[in-house]
Amino acid sequence: MQRWAILKEIQPGEDLKPARTEVISIHSREEKSGPPNIADMSMRDRYEAVEIADGVVIGMVKGGKVDPIGGFGWLEEADRVQHGTDLKPKYSATR
């Protein structure tokens, strides 16, 4: 299986954060399937499908410096906390 991310180019002033290219969705696909189809998306010039490493999650940005994995990371520590990726499970998986 290959992991693919849909990236969105977010322009300056679109929100309170700086311009960036952010992971907005992740897809697992068979190797022969190729990337997800983004041709039908409106404003498709701002979207891109790229293959990603294990560990990359929604909300990470291309070139982020906090906890980088395969070229993606968080802009700031607060972004990682906001997405809940630092939370530990409350209960053990075994009983």
C-alpha positions as CSV (number, residue, x, y, z in Angstrom):
1,M,0.0,0.0,0.0
2,Q,1.1,3.5,-0.7
3,R,0.1,6.5,1.3
4,W,-0.9,9.7,-0.5
5,A,-1.7,13.1,0.8
6,I,-3.7,15.8,-0.8
7,L,-1.9,19.1,-0.2
8,K,-3.5,22.5,-0.3
9,E,-1.6,25.7,-0.9
10,I,-2.9,28.2,1.7
11,Q,-2.4,31.8,0.7
12,P,-1.3,34.7,3.0
13,G,-4.3,36.2,4.8
14,E,-6.5,33.2,4.2
15,D,-6.3,32.5,8.0
16,L,-4.2,33.8,10.9
17,K,-1.2,31.6,10.0
18,P,1.4,32.3,7.4
19,A,1.2,31.0,3.8
20,R,1.9,27.2,3.7
21,T,1.3,23.9,1.9
22,E,-0.8,21.8,4.3
23,V,-1.8,18.1,4.3
24,I,-5.7,18.2,4.2
25,S,-6.4,14.5,3.6
26,I,-4.6,11.1,3.5
27,H,-5.4,8.1,1.3
28,S,-4.0,4.5,1.3
29,R,-4.0,3.0,-2.2
30,E,-2.7,-0.1,-3.9
31,E,0.6,0.5,-5.7
32,K,-0.8,0.2,-9.2
33,S,-3.7,2.6,-8.5
34,G,-1.5,5.7,-8.5
35,P,-2.4,9.0,-6.9
36,P,-5.9,10.2,-5.9
37,N,-7.7,12.1,-8.7
38,I,-7.8,15.8,-8.0
39,A,-8.8,16.9,-11.5
40,D,-12.4,17.5,-10.5
41,M,-11.6,19.7,-7.6
42,S,-12.4,23.4,-7.8
43,M,-9.3,25.6,-7.6
44,R,-7.3,22.5,-8.5
45,D,-4.2,24.7,-9.2
46,R,-3.9,25.0,-5.4
47,Y,-4.0,21.3,-4.7
48,E,-1.5,18.5,-5.2
49,A,-1.3,14.8,-4.6
50,V,2.0,13.5,-3.3
51,E,3.2,10.2,-1.9
52,I,4.1,10.4,1.8
53,A,5.9,8.5,4.5
54,D,4.3,6.7,7.4
55,G,3.8,9.1,10.3
56,V,2.7,12.1,8.3
57,V,-0.7,13.2,9.5
58,I,-3.4,15.7,8.5
59,G,-2.5,19.2,9.5
60,M,1.3,18.9,8.9
61,V,2.9,21.3,6.5
62,K,5.5,20.9,3.9
63,G,8.9,21.9,5.4
64,G,7.5,22.2,8.9
65,K,10.3,22.2,11.5
66,V,8.5,20.7,14.6
67,D,8.7,16.8,14.6
68,P,9.5,16.5,10.9
69,I,8.8,13.2,9.1
70,G,9.6,12.8,5.4
71,G,9.7,16.5,4.6
72,F,6.5,17.4,6.6
73,G,6.2,18.7,10.1
74,W,4.4,21.2,12.2
75,L,4.8,25.0,11.9
76,E,4.8,25.4,15.7
77,E,4.5,23.1,18.8
78,A,1.0,24.5,19.4
79,D,-0.2,23.2,16.0
80,R,0.9,19.6,17.0
81,V,-0.9,19.9,20.4
82,Q,-4.0,21.4,18.7
83,H,-4.3,18.3,16.4
84,G,-3.9,16.0,19.4
85,T,-1.0,14.1,18.1
86,D,0.8,14.3,21.4
87,L,-2.1,12.7,23.4
88,K,-1.5,9.3,24.9
89,P,-4.3,6.7,25.1
90,K,-6.3,6.9,28.3
91,Y,-6.8,3.2,28.5
92,S,-4.5,0.2,27.9
93,A,-5.2,-1.8,24.8
94,T,-4.9,-5.0,26.9
95,R,-6.9,-5.9,29.9
